[in-house]
Amino acid sequence: MKLEEQMKSLWVTRSFEELTDSDAPDGWLWKPLALYDFEVLPVELSTFSLRKYEAVLVTSKHTIRALKNMSFDIKALLAGKQVWAVGRGTADSIISCGGHVDLVGEQGVRALLKSTPLVPHQHVLYPHGLHVSHTAAQLSKLYGAYFDGMPVYVFRERESEVLASVFRPLLNDSKAQYIWVTSPRRARRLVDMIVDSKARESLIVLAHGEQTARVLEKYDWKALHRLSPSYDALLQFLKKSI
């Protein structure tokens, strides 16, 4: 039997570009299920007075991916600033570009900022995706610092016809299928695509965080598992499921 056939498959609601071989835990094979296409939103950093920022908040490795695609020097951009990263994957992407990270939070933006030594009226540069759960204005109001938002990427919905061909091997496999749903937005898109309740009954769904689980809980799945929003939580679950 081939090694690949001995491994369990985990469908992930991300593209090949968002995954790396090193992300896959032992005994599991990543199968990307890209629901969106990644698009860079060009920005002119000259419009930002970078010297006024004492800190930079990075909530996703896609932010670093977008800045790299625009040929920005990540190390120079972050030099002399406090750098706060949401998630180990985000931190690793910064470090791989020669940048530094002062604080890593695994439980989302708010949990990270609660443990951050924010100073009143501190200026924080906040590069992010076009659609975010927490806007710069909301963060400024909550924490008393000045967060300047800078959209640098967006995920566009893929055409339904394209997604149908992607979903076919997932739904046609007779074995129970594991699928890791990584955000509430991707959860809603997944539900829109899999309208057949019988098809959903073959899927074991791993929800990344409580908000994602809430979107999925009203539908019929073979099983729905709520995981805390961290990669470590996923690893622990998968190790138990080998």
N, C-alpha and C positions, 0 to 999 in steps of 0.2 A: 504494500500500500504506500502511495506517495506521501511524503511528509505533509504536504498541503491538505491532503484528504484526511489526515489524522487531526488536523487543527479545527477548532470551532471558529465559525465566522461571526464577526460582529459588524453589522452595517452601521455606519456612522454618517450622520446628516451633515457631512462636509465633503469637500472635493479632495482629489489627490494632492493638490497644492497646499492644502491646509493640514495634511497629515505627513508624517515621516515614518520610515520603517522602525525607528527607535521608539516611536510612541506605542507600538503594538506590544501588549504584554505577552509573556511566554504562553504558548499554546493557543494563541488567538491570531486570527487573520483579519486585518482591516478590510472592509469593503465600503468604499466611499459612496455616498448617496447624495450627490450635490443637488440641493434644491434651489440654489442661487448661484449667479455668476458674480465674481469679484471684479469691481471696477474702481480704479484710482480716481480721486477727485483732485486735480492739480491745484496746488496752492503756491503763493509767493511768500516765502518766509520774510521777505523784505518788508511786508506789510505789518509784521509783528516786531516790536522792539524787544528782541530777545533778552537784552541785558536787564530788563525790569523784572524778569521772572526768577524767583528764588527756588521754584520747584516745578517738576513736570509729572503729571499723572498719566500713566499709560494703562489702559484697561484691556487691551487685546493685542496679541501678536500681529493681528492684521494691520494695526496702526504702523508697526515697524516695517511690515511688508510693503505698505503703501509708500512710506517715506523712502525706503530703499529703491523702490521702483521709480521714484522721482529723483534718484541719485543724490539724496541728502546724506551728509556725513553724520551718522547717528552719534558717534563719539563726540564730535565737535558740538553738535546740537545740545547734548546733555551736559557738557563740561561745566563745572562750577555750580551745578544745580542739584538739589535733592531730587532723587528719582524714585517714584512710588509705582509699583507694578501690581496689577491684579492678576494673580495666577502665576504658577511656576513656569508655564509655557511662555507667558509674556516676558517674564524676567529672563528666561534663557535666550529668547530672541534678541533682547537688548544686549545681553552680554556677548552673544555670538557676533555682534556688529562692533564690538570694542567699547560698548557703553558700560556704565556701572548702574547698579541698583542698590538703593539704600534701605528699602522696605518692600517686602512681598506680602500680599494678603491673599488668602485662599477662599475667602467667604464673600467676595463681592466688593463693590465700591464703598458702600457705607461702612462695612466692617473694617475695611482698610483705613478709611479716613478717621474712624473713631480712635484708632490706635496710632494715628499720625500726629506728631507734635506741630499742629497747625498754629500759626501766629495770626492774630487779627489783622486783617487788611493785607495779608500775604498774597503775592501774585503767583498764580499757578497756571502754567500752560497745559491745556487739556486737548491734545489731538485725539480724534475719535472717529467712529463711523458716522454716516449721515443720520442713521436711526439709532438712538441711544436710549437706555432706560432712565438715565439721569442726565439732564441737560446741564450746561455750565451755569445757567441762571439758578436752577434748583440747588446745585451744590453750593453756590455762593451764598444763597439764602440760608441753607442748613448749617454751614460751617463758618460763616463770617469772613471767609477769605475771598479773593477775587479770582474766580476761575474763568479763563478765556478759552472758549471752545474753538476748535479748528477741525472741521470735517475734512478727512483725507481719503475716505473710501466709502463705498456703498456696495451692498449686495443686491443685485437685481434678480427678480423672480425669473426662473427659466421657463421657457414655453412648455405648455402642458404636453405637447406632442413629444418633446424631447424627454420630459420626465417619464412619460408612459413607457418608453423603451428602457429607461433606467430601472423602473420599478418591476418590469416583467420578470427578470430572473429572481428577484426577491420573493414575489408572490407565487411563482411557479414551483419553487422548491418545496418538496414534500416534508422536509425536516422543519422542526421548530426553528424560527429565525430570531436572533437577538438583534435589536436595533437600539443604538444610543442616540437619544434626541437631546441636542445640546442647547436649545433655547426655546422659550415660549413661541417665538416667531416661527421657528422651524417646526414646532409641534403643530401649529395651526396649518401650516402648509402641508404637512404630512397627512393630517386628517382630511384636508381638501382632496388630496390625491387618492387616498385609499377609502373610497366611499362604500365598498362592499364589506359588510360586517363579517362575512365568512373569511375574507382575506385577512382581516385584522385578528381573527381568532388564532392565527398561526404565529403571530408576532409576540415575542417577549420584549417588552419595552422597558428601557432603562432611562428614567427621566432625570436630567441634569438640573437639580434644584426643585424647590417646592412650586415655584411659579410655572415651570414647565409641566410638572405633574398635574397641576390643577387644570391645565388646558386639555390634558389627555384622559383624565380620570372618568369622564362621563361616557367614554366609548368602550366597546368590547374588545379587550386584548386578551391574549392567552394568559399574560401576567403583566402587571405594571409594578415596577420597583422604583421607589423614590430614593434617589441618591443625593447626598449633600453635594453642592456645586464645586467639587474639586476632583482633579484627576486621580488623587490617591483613593478617594471613595470608589471610583470606578474600578481601579486596580484590585482593591480588596474584594469587591463583589465578584469580579471575573476569576480571581484565584480560587474562590470558594466554589465556582461553577464548573471548573475543569473536571 
